[in-house]
Each structure stands twice: as structure tokens, then as C-alpha cells.
Amino acid sequence: MSGIVHLVGAGPGDPGLLTLRGARLIAAADVVLYDHLVGPEALEHAREEAELVYVGKQGGGPQTSQPEIDRLLVEHARAGRRVVRLKGGDPFVFGRGGEEALLLRDAGIRFEVVPGITAGIAAPAYAGIPVTHRDLASGVAFVTGHERAELDWEALARFPGTLVFYMGVSALPRIAERLVAEGRAAKEPVAVVERGTHPDQRTLLATLGDLAARARSAEIRAPAITLVGPVASLREQLAWVEERPLHGRTVAVTRARAQASALATTLRELGAAVVEAPAIQTVALPAELPDLGRYDLVCVTSPTGAHELFAALAQAGRDARSLAGCRVAAIGPGTARALAEHGVLADIVPERAVAEGLVEALAGVAVERALVVRGAEGRDVLPDALRDRGAEVDLLVLYETVATPLADAARAAAASADFVTFTSASTVRLFLSAAGADALERPRIASIGPATSAELRRHGLEPDLEADPHTPDGLVGALVRAAAECR
């Protein structure tokens, strides 16, 4: 049985610009053939068992020939596999998607095309430049700036609108010279957007007359989009990316990858470049579920604990109804949200997302028998406090936190970061075990709360900032305030 090939545009770089359909197809694919400009976040949608094949082309770097890419497409599809050919930007805009589609048609292989947001529109938009404007540009032309391209320079010079050049960094002097020679004004505004939509995007404003010198001085590098036309002058009024509170900052996230995604997404939306270097991973532990109906209080001390509790219930053929007669306490808003995902609304959520805060919140609650759901490394503050009040307390240990084998990645993340975030004592211990304390000499250290800060101090490190409230959102707020103070 023949498979199918989906020619999917991954967008220009910002992972939030991948289309929903593109993400769904990547998640269902058996094989993903991806290009150099495809961001790693797009590949995170793929299943663990999917085969990821790099077929990138990079000027002066590794090359995969087009015939080899064609061979792989046909071979995998004829083997009955679901193939995603993942391209930066849009597959049909300077992406050779049309050529690959014709190849597949000739080979009798089914294919579908999923458009992506092309860099020629996205990069200027992220620079605050609309490619069309009612008063300034009624049309836009997308042009390859490749050195070998044969272009009608006279027609381009006369085009009454915006010119957008792809792949033209090395050809910028020639582009400017030819357009001016054919009648385009030397004073016409030009914008060059390097690494458009990425956190390290930068924009150069020039004119056709001084473009070559300005680009050389600024050391503009590929990938970049060059936009020629009056709309380029709007950047000074419409620039918005640089106004995001964490723009220009790099933040390393050390929590477990499954938990880090929401935090990383929030940081990226605020303009940060996020380096994910998880120091920990959680591993489920076998446990015998007690009769939850025996308890008048069930305390869940982490989002992971909430998810593992319901995984254990499902494995035992039970569900949320097992908690029907219990008060349920969550250590903080994140844990409460995790419980809500399984249909349980926490009765008690403290203002401070630490064990001491939950102890305070339970001060007026009568408790005879309590179950504390936690990881193997959990602190004893909560169970000890409940026992001191005369309650009978059982522990349900459902997971353990272990180190990830990423010492080099952890050190590299810290070396490139302005801030390194720690969201638990275990992330501190295991990150330092992998990377060493000297890895934190340059970046500022951000702690989620007192317990994490205490663990840092035990290792001779003083946190530069501590979240208040002691939640991921509180941590983000502390980062935003710290970044503002440094501007």
C-alpha cells in the first residue's frame, strides 16, 4: 500500500507560527524530512517512534542533494509510510515544493500541500513593516535574490510597490546597484530583517544608496529578507517586537521537559529566547492505590503528582469518582490546574505555593486521616505538620525525579543565558550535579521560592531573584521586573 507525502510549511521560525494542520500532520507522521531552517520546536510535535531525517541545505555547510531528497520521499511513501516534508516558510514560495510535488505526481504518489507563513511577509511584520499600505504600496513582488537568478531589473525598478528579496544577503550590493541603475531612487528606504521572527531578530534600515556599506558594517548574515520601498520607513512608528518585556534576553529553563513547555511558551511570548536544558525528568513508580474513600483529605503536592494519580486510577479501572468523599488540597495554582484537567476542582489552594503555605491554609480544616500524593524526594513539612495536629497520614509516592544525561547541554545553556531558572530543589541538585556550580558564574539565578533558594544556598549560590508568588507565573513576573531594571 502506498503512503502519502505532506509538503508542510513550518513557517519562518517562531514556533507559534506553525499552522495547526501542520502540527497535527507532524504528530501523525511516520517520517519527517526537515530542512535547515526548521526550528527544533516544530519537531517536538513528532511521535517518539517517528523517524526524523535532516535533509537541510546550508550555504557553506552540510548539503543534501535534491536527487537524494527525492529518492527518500519516493522510497518512504512506497513503503506505505506517512511522510511529512517539512520546509521553512511556505513550501511553494522559493521552497522547491512545486518541483517535489511534480516528482511525486510522476511517481504516482499521493501528496497534499499545507501552506506555511512565508518569511517575506512574516519577517517584515515582526519588524513593524507592512508589505502593502493603501497610501504607500498597492502591490508587492516576491523576488529571489540568488546570485544566479536572471531577473528583469528594468521591470523591477519600475514596479509600483514593495520589492521583497529572499536569499539575497551576499547579493545586496548588486541588488541596490541594479535597481538604482534602472531608475529606482537612491534615497528609497530599504529594510533588511535578519533571522525574522526569531528572538534574536534584528533589523537594518538603510537606503538603496547606502545599503551595501550599511549591511557590510552591520555584518548582516543569512537568513535575511530585504524589503525595498516606502513602507520600510514605517518601522520607526510600528516596531513592536522590541517592546516585549523580555526582548533580547535568553532564559534557560531547567525543569523537566513536560513541565517546561508552558513556562517556555510564556517566556517566548514575552520576547525571550528560551534554552530548554532540563536537569530532571520524572519517572513513574509502581504503587498500590489505597481506598481513597478512607481519607477525609487528599493533598496533591505537584502537577506531576496530579497526573500520575489519575494515571494510577485509570490503570486500576477507577476515575475521579474515587475522590468523591474527600476534601482535595492542591499545593498551588499549577497543581490545581492539573487536577482540573482531570475533572477535579481543588477545595483548598493556598496563596503561597509551598508546603508551608498549604499547612497554613489547612489550619482551620478538621483532618483525621490524610493522604499526601507526592514524589519520592518530597519534603516532610506537610505530613509532619498534619501528624503534629493528631492526623493519621499516609504517603502515596507515585514518581521520582532523576537526572537527565545532559551535562554538556546544561553547561551550554547556562553559558548562553542571561537568566537560569530553577523551579524546585531537585532541579538545583541535579543541574549542579550535571553542570557544576561554575556554570552559573555568568547568568543571573532565578528561583521559584524559598525551598529552591535554600537549596541554592546549600551549594554556596545566592539567587539573584525569587518569585513572589512562588509559582511559574510569579517566576515570569520576577524575570520581567529584573529585565526592566537592567534596561
Buried (B, 14 or more C-beta within 10 A) or exposed (E): EEBBBBBBBBBBBBBEBBBEEBBEBBEBBBBBBBBBBBBEBBBBBBEEEBBBBEBBBEEEEEEBEBEEBBEBBBEBBBEEBBBBBBBBBBBBBBBBBEEBBEBBEEBEBEBEBBBBBBBBBBBBBBBBBBBBBEEBBEEBBBBBBBEEEEBEBEEBBEBEBBBBBBBBBBBBEBBBBBBBEBEBEEEBBBBBBBBBBBBEBBBBBBBBBBBBEBBEEBEBEBBBBBBBBBBBBBBEEEBEBEEBBBBBBBBBBBBBBEBBBBBBBBBBEBBBBBBBBBBBBBEBEEBEBEEBEEBBBBBBBBBBBBBBBBBBBEEEEBEBEBBEEBBBBBBBBBBBBBBEEBEBEBBBBBEBBBBBBBBBBBEEBEBEBBBBBBBBBBBEBBBEBBEEBEBEBEBBBBBBBBBBEBBEBBBBBBBBBBBBBBBBBBBBBBBBEBBBEEBBEEBBBBBBBBBBBEBBEEEEBEBBBBBBBBBBBBBBBBBBEBBEEEE
